[in-house]
């Protein structure tokens, strides 16, 4: 027993001695140069990254037995009894981008359905936040708090992000509190993932986990590169594939939210598709050539006025290279109606630059009552890729209901004239008389329906 006690005492002495040695290690190398550290940059950026707690109240699933009068009487259920509610809490992150006005950017999915939003700063202060507006298609939300002595992250945007650049992710993973992870930019312009409506993600291997959403992705200069948003996690944890919304897209959405309370997106009046290997051969494009193929130019659109043609290939917008139609739509999504963009196109092997104005969006869905009396009671929506008009809903007493039209049908022609979208349908139907002849697609087959 004495030997054991002596061993413990010796071990303790060694541990204390080792701790003293490590604490005395120099902070510089043999040449007197300090070891590289992210600490100075993080001391500037960390106060700008906040923890977000949201609270929502949800009703428990309704028990159908409570609708039975006998059950209520037998178990003495009060007459005006209501199902209890449960309170839920979730955690996320956010980034202060305007210290003077207390403006914070986070993800929409962090605050979705929240009744209350609380923001906690690194200095221990907590504030109730108001939601200034949201952009679900981009997964951006803008919050505001009333507070003094705030620190904002730099959004000067002087740094061009490239694959291989070192980046730092800061957030609140799993509710642990502010956490810093490092990595590199793995890829740019990621789209087609089905995560958001508009996708132009920065991919990084810096660890992003649940709770990091809405946090900051910064470069080594402490400038905001992106807003951490999503991960691919087959096993439920981080596997080194995380995605962030580029700062330029997040700020463009924020500006419209602060100005209008919502995001007002426009378009150019173009139909776009990706370049497949077959199309690459058909258009005799060199290997490695990327872009978005113009498959349609809408009449009376700003694209038509600017001189775009079917068969043009858009390779850049305002100098930013485009690799797919989805990426091009995402780059256009951050432009405001009335803005002018410069499209670099490839036409017959030569590049051209065309200036095009962003126009108000074409009609995407409508109540058809204002188009023609025979279409009243129908809810219509543009089908994918301008291939017709989808009948999404129909009132029971709608005139078309008695002629055999059904929800789910796709209208492709009116009075033997092809219609590709609601704009075409409205133009042709308003010229119609007391009858309308519709050509529809149903379950892959074509039918005619006469409306009287």
N, C-alpha and C positions, 0 to 999 in steps of 0.2 A: 504493500500500500504506500509506503514511504517512497519507493522507487517510482511508482506511478505519479505521485504528487510532485516529485522532483522533475519528472519528464514534462508534466503540464507546465510547471514554472519555467523550465528551459524553453519550451515551445512558445510560451507567452513572451518571453524575453526576445526570442528570435523574431516573432511577429512584430513587436514594437520596434525592434531595430530595423527590420525590413521596411516598415511604414515610414520611419524617419529617413531611410535612404531614398525611397521613392519620392517623398515630399521634397527632398533636396535636389532632385534631378534638375539640370538646367533647362530653361525654355528655349535655348539656342543650340545650334549644331556646333561642330568643331571649328567652323569658320566664323562663328559669332552671329550667324544669321538665324533669325527666329524660325521655329518650325511652322509650316503652313497651318493655318487654322481658319475656320469659318466663323469663329466666335465674334470678331469685330463686326462683320456684316450682320450676323444674326441679332446682335444687340440693337441694331438699328431697325431691323425688320420685324422681329418677334412681337413688339408692342402693337403692330398693325394687324396681326392675325388674332381673331377672336374665336371663342367657343360659343356655339349657339345651342340653346336648349329650347325645344318646342313642346307645347302641351296641347293636347286635343282631347275632347270628350266624345266618346262613342257609346251608342246604345247597345246593350247586350242583345243577342238574337232573340226575337220575339217567340215566346212559347205559345203555340196555338191552343193549348188547353185553357189558357186564360180567356179565350173567347167563348168558352162553354159556360152558360149560366149555372148549370148544375155543379160544375167543378168549382166555380167561384163561390157559390153558396155553401157547398159542402166543406170547403177549406176556409171559409170565412174571409175571402179575399175582399178588401175594401172596394167600394163601387168605383172610385176614381183612381184605382191603383195603376201605376205606370211602371214599366220595366226599369230596373236600376241602370245607371250609366257608369261606365268605367273611364278612368282618366289615364291617358297614355302619355309617355314622355319619350322623346328621342333626342339625339345629339348630333351635331354637325359642326361645321367651321364656317368662317367668313373672313373677309378682308376689308379693312378700312381703306377707302380710296380717296376720301375727302374728309380731312380732319376738322375743318372749320364747320361744315354742315352735318358731320356725323353720318356720312353716307357709307354703307357697307354693301358689298356684293357677295352673294352666296348662290348656291344652287336652288332652283325652284323645288326640287324634290326634297330638300332639307326642310322647307317650311310649308310644304303642301298640306292643306287641311288643318293647319295649326290654328288654335284659338288664341294662344299666347306665344310670344317669342321673347326669349330673354337672351341678352348678349353679355358675356363675361369677358372682361379684359385681363391681361396678364398681370396687372397690378392689383387684382382682387376685386375691382369694382364690377357691379352688375347693374344692367339697365334694361328696362322694358323697351322693346323695339316696335316700331310701326312698319308695316309693309307698304312701301311706296308704289310697288307694281311688280308684275312678273312677266316673264317671257317663257312659257312652257316649252315652246318649240326649240329654243336654244338651251333650256334648263338654267335660266338665270332669274334671280330675284334680287330686288333692291330694297334694303332696309335702311332705317334711319333711327338714330338715338340722339337724345339731348344730353350732351356731355362736354366737359371742358378737358383740356390737356390731352387730346387724342393725338395719335401718331398715324400717319397714312403711309402706305407703301408707295414707292416711286412707280409711276405709270408713264414715264416720259417716252418710252418706246424707242429709245435710241439704239437698242440692241437687236440685231437681226439674229433670229434663232436659226440654228443649223443643226443637222444631225451630228451628234457627237459632243455637243456643248454640255458642260456640267450644269446641273440644275439641282435645286433644293426644294423639297416638298415640306410644307409646314401645316399642321392641322391638329385635330383632336381625335385620333383613332381610338375606337372602342370606348370613348368617353374617358380615356386615361388622363387627358389634359394635353397641353401643347407639346407636340413631338416633332422632331426634325429628322428627315431622312434625305439621303443624297443619291444621285444617279446621273444619268445622261439623257439627252434627247435621243430616243431610239428611232423615231420616224416622225414625219410631218404630213399633214393633209389626210389623216386617216378618216375615211367615210365609209358608208355602206354597212355600218355595224348594227344599225337598228336600235341604237341607244336613244338618239334624239331625232327631232324632225330635221334639223340642219346640223350636219357633222363636218367638221374640218379640224379634227383633234390633233393635239400634240401627244405623241406616245412617249412614255418615259418608263425607265425601270426603277426610278425612285419609289420606294415602298409607299403605296397608297392603299389604305384599308378603310373599312366602314367607319365613318366618323370624320374622315379626311375630306369628305365632300364639301365643296365650297371654300376650301382652304387655298393657300397661295403656293404657286410654283414660281420660284424666283431664280434668276441667274446669279452668278458669283458676285455681281455688282449690286445685288439687292434689288434689282428691278423686277417688277411683276411680269412674268412670262405668260402665265395662264392661271385658270381657276380649276383646281382638281375636281374631277367630276365622276369618273367611273373606273372600274377595273374589270379585267377578265379573270375570273377566279373559279376554275372548274372544281377545285377542292374546297371552295369556300374561303380561302385565304389568299394573300398576295403571292403571285407567281412572277412578278416582275413585268407585268403588262398593265400599265395604268394610262389614263387619258385625261387631258386637261383642255378646257376651252381656251383658245388663244385670247390674249388680253385685248387685242383690237376688236374682236367680235363681242366680248363681254362689255367693253366700254361703249361700243356703238349701241348695243341694246339698252344699257343704262341711260345714255343720254336721251333716247326717245322716251323711256319710262319717266324720267324726271321732267321732260318737257310736256308730254301728252298724257301720262298716266298709263300708257300702253305702247306697244311697238306696232308701227304702221309700215308694213312691208309692201314694196311694189315689185314689178317685174319688167322685163324687156319685151314681152310678147314673142318669146321663142319656144320652140319645142326642141329638146336636147336628148341625146342618147350617147352611151359610151362607145368607144371605138373597139370593136371586137377584132380578133385576128382576121376574119374574113373581110371586114370593112377596111382593115389596114391594107390588105392586098388589093381590094377593089379601088381604093383611092390612091394606091401606089405610094403609101407613106413609108418613110424610112424607119428602120427598127429603132425603138426607143422613143418614137414620137408620141407624145401624149396630148390630150385635149378632150374637148366635148364637141361632138358632131351636131350641127344644126340640122334637125330633121323637119322643121316647120318654122315659117315666119308668118305670124298672124297679120292679116291685112289691117291697115290703119294703126299699126303699132309703132312705137318709137324705133324698134329694131328695123322695121320695114323702111321707115323714113331715113334711117341712117345708112341704108344700102346693104344690109346683111342678106345673104341668100341661102337657100337650102343647099347643103353640101359644104358650106364653110365649116372650118374647124377652129373653135375658139381655144387658143393655146395660152392666153394670159388675160387677166383683168387688172387694170391699173398696175401692170408690171408684175403681178403675182401669178406664177405659173399655175395652170389648171390641169389636173390629171384625170378628172372624171366629170361627168355631168352633175353628180351629187355635190362634188366639191365646188363647182362653179355656182350652183344654186346657193350653197352656203356662203360663198363670198358675196353674192348679190344680196343675200338676206340681211346683211348688216348695213346696206346702203339705204338712205332715206329717199322717199318719193321726191322727185325733182332733182336729185343728184345726177351728175353726168359722170359716166365711167368710160374708160378707154379700153376697148376690146382689141386684143391682138389676134388676128385671124390668119389662117393658112388657106389660101385659095389658089388652086392650080399650081401648087408648089412655091408660091411667093407669099411673103407676109405683108399684111396690111393692118393699119391702125384705124379704127373707127370709133368716133365718140357717140355714145348712145345715152339718152336720158332715161332715168328710172321712172316708169309710168305707174299710175294706180293699178292695182291688181285687177285682172279680168274676173268676171263673176265666177265663183267656184260652186256656189249652191244658192238656191232660191226657192221661194214659194211661187209656183207658176201661175197663181191667180191673176197677177198683173201682166202676164205675157199674152194670154188668150183665154176667153171665157171657157172654152172646151178643155183647157188644161187646169182649171181651178180645182183645188183640193189635192194637187200633186206636190210633193216635195222632190225637187230634182237636184242632182249634183253631177259635176263633171266626172266622167269616167277617166281612168288612167290614160296618160299619153294622148289626150285629145281624141279618143276613139268613140265618143258618143256621150250621151247624157243618161245617167243612171236614175231610175225611179226609186227613190229611197223609201218613200211612204205615200199612202193614198188614203184620203178620207172615204168613209163608207158611201157617202152620197155623191162622190165625185163623178162628173159625166163620163170620164174615161173608164170608171169601174164597170159601167154597163156595156162597154164596147169590148171588153176582154183584156184590157191592160192590167198588169199586175205589178206589185212592188218587186224589184229585182230585175225588171226588164231594162234593156238599154236601147234608147232611141238613137238610131243612126241616120234616119232620113225623115223629112217632112215634105209631103206633096212631091215626092220623087227628087228632092234636092238634099244632098248630103249635108249633115250637120255633125260637127265635131265637138262642139262645146255649147255652153249656155248662151254665149254671145251669138253664135250662128242660129240657135233655136229661136231666140227672141227676135232676131232680124227677120227670119222667114215666117215664123208663126204669126207675127203681127201683120203680115201681108196676106194671110189666109182669109178665107171667107167663112161661111157657115159650117163648113166641114174641114177636117184635117185628116190626111192620110199619113199614118205613121208606119215607118218600117222599123221593126224592133229585132233585137237579138235576145233569145231566151234559151238557156241551156245549150248554147252553141249553135242553135238553129235560127234561121231568119223567118219572120212572120210579118204580115201586114195587118194593121188595125185601123179601122175607119171610125173617126170620132164625128158624131153628129150633134 
